[in-house]
Amino acid sequence: MGTAESPAFDTEALRRGIEGHDATVLLSLYAEDAELRVIDRNTQPSHPMVKRGRGEIGAMLNEVYSRDMTHKLEQVVVQGDQVAYTESCEYPDGVRVLASAMLSLRDGKIVDETVLQAWDEEGG
């Protein structure tokens, strides 16, 4: 008798969603009870932005991926129920953002995500 395998995380859907600005594809990767934390200059580690559930996460993804900017999945590593990836973004005025994310999975879906992002400083 073999052991049951967990469903695989869909890294190609992650790439399609990020690079295609498709929040619906990205949202399909999240479990209903997922939690996402974003840490950056404005939402520091002691007070991160937290989104709970697919409704809140979906609203954030729709807002981010509707912006006039490019998104590129730079690297992605999957090991068991853990995923790490980096995403680079650029606004038309040249301002760049780099995000690094760590995900925990359950049954191939994201249940916990922490994103660290760094933005170009104004006038930089």
WOWO-V310964 format. One record per residue. N is the residue number from 0. PSI is psi in whole degrees, -180 to 180 (NA if undefined). D_CENTER is the distance of its C-alpha to the mean C-alpha in Angstrom with 2 decimals. Layout:
BEGIN
n->N psi->PSI d_center->D_CENTER
n->N psi->PSI d_center->D_CENTER
END
This chain:
BEGIN
n->0 psi->129 d_center->36.51
n->1 psi->167 d_center->32.98
n->2 psi->148 d_center->29.99
n->3 psi->131 d_center->27.35
n->4 psi->141 d_center->24.16
n->5 psi->148 d_center->20.78
n->6 psi->144 d_center->19.05
n->7 psi->148 d_center->16.98
n->8 psi->137 d_center->13.22
n->9 psi->88 d_center->13.01
n->10 psi->-30 d_center->11.61
n->11 psi->-36 d_center->13.47
n->12 psi->-38 d_center->11.83
n->13 psi->-47 d_center->8.36
n->14 psi->-47 d_center->10.49
n->15 psi->-43 d_center->12.41
n->16 psi->-48 d_center->9.82
n->17 psi->-54 d_center->8.31
n->18 psi->-22 d_center->11.89
n->19 psi->6 d_center->13.66
n->20 psi->41 d_center->12.05
n->21 psi->92 d_center->12.09
n->22 psi->-30 d_center->10.33
n->23 psi->-44 d_center->12.70
n->24 psi->-45 d_center->11.69
n->25 psi->-44 d_center->7.98
n->26 psi->-30 d_center->9.57
n->27 psi->-15 d_center->11.96
n->28 psi->-9 d_center->9.75
n->29 psi->143 d_center->9.89
n->30 psi->158 d_center->13.25
n->31 psi->-37 d_center->15.39
n->32 psi->22 d_center->15.47
n->33 psi->154 d_center->11.85
n->34 psi->134 d_center->11.20
n->35 psi->132 d_center->8.34
n->36 psi->135 d_center->9.72
n->37 psi->129 d_center->9.32
n->38 psi->126 d_center->12.13
n->39 psi->-164 d_center->13.79
n->40 psi->-36 d_center->17.38
n->41 psi->-26 d_center->17.72
n->42 psi->83 d_center->15.96
n->43 psi->168 d_center->17.33
n->44 psi->-36 d_center->17.11
n->45 psi->-16 d_center->20.00
n->46 psi->63 d_center->18.58
n->47 psi->160 d_center->14.76
n->48 psi->129 d_center->13.31
n->49 psi->130 d_center->12.81
n->50 psi->130 d_center->11.87
n->51 psi->131 d_center->13.64
n->52 psi->160 d_center->13.97
n->53 psi->-29 d_center->12.87
n->54 psi->-52 d_center->15.00
n->55 psi->-42 d_center->13.48
n->56 psi->-43 d_center->9.82
n->57 psi->-41 d_center->11.18
n->58 psi->-42 d_center->13.15
n->59 psi->-45 d_center->10.48
n->60 psi->-42 d_center->8.55
n->61 psi->-43 d_center->12.17
n->62 psi->-48 d_center->13.07
n->63 psi->-48 d_center->10.51
n->64 psi->2 d_center->10.97
n->65 psi->-7 d_center->14.67
n->66 psi->152 d_center->15.32
n->67 psi->90 d_center->17.68
n->68 psi->164 d_center->15.73
n->69 psi->151 d_center->14.63
n->70 psi->135 d_center->11.26
n->71 psi->129 d_center->11.63
n->72 psi->113 d_center->9.93
n->73 psi->-50 d_center->12.34
n->74 psi->149 d_center->12.29
n->75 psi->134 d_center->11.10
n->76 psi->130 d_center->13.24
n->77 psi->127 d_center->13.88
n->78 psi->107 d_center->16.65
n->79 psi->-126 d_center->17.81
n->80 psi->27 d_center->15.45
n->81 psi->139 d_center->13.15
n->82 psi->140 d_center->10.39
n->83 psi->141 d_center->9.51
n->84 psi->159 d_center->8.14
n->85 psi->144 d_center->8.82
n->86 psi->131 d_center->8.29
n->87 psi->143 d_center->11.41
n->88 psi->153 d_center->12.33
n->89 psi->131 d_center->15.87
n->90 psi->160 d_center->17.77
n->91 psi->-28 d_center->21.21
n->92 psi->4 d_center->23.03
n->93 psi->-8 d_center->21.58
n->94 psi->130 d_center->19.32
n->95 psi->152 d_center->16.47
n->96 psi->137 d_center->13.15
n->97 psi->128 d_center->11.59
n->98 psi->140 d_center->8.32
n->99 psi->131 d_center->8.27
n->100 psi->145 d_center->6.15
n->101 psi->127 d_center->8.40
n->102 psi->146 d_center->8.29
n->103 psi->139 d_center->11.58
n->104 psi->154 d_center->12.81
n->105 psi->122 d_center->15.85
n->106 psi->38 d_center->17.56
n->107 psi->1 d_center->14.74
n->108 psi->149 d_center->12.34
n->109 psi->127 d_center->9.54
n->110 psi->-21 d_center->11.69
n->111 psi->132 d_center->10.31
n->112 psi->135 d_center->7.22
n->113 psi->126 d_center->8.14
n->114 psi->128 d_center->6.76
n->115 psi->127 d_center->9.88
n->116 psi->143 d_center->10.59
n->117 psi->135 d_center->14.01
n->118 psi->148 d_center->15.76
n->119 psi->140 d_center->19.13
n->120 psi->150 d_center->21.84
n->121 psi->139 d_center->24.02
n->122 psi->6 d_center->26.95
n->123 psi->NA d_center->25.42
END
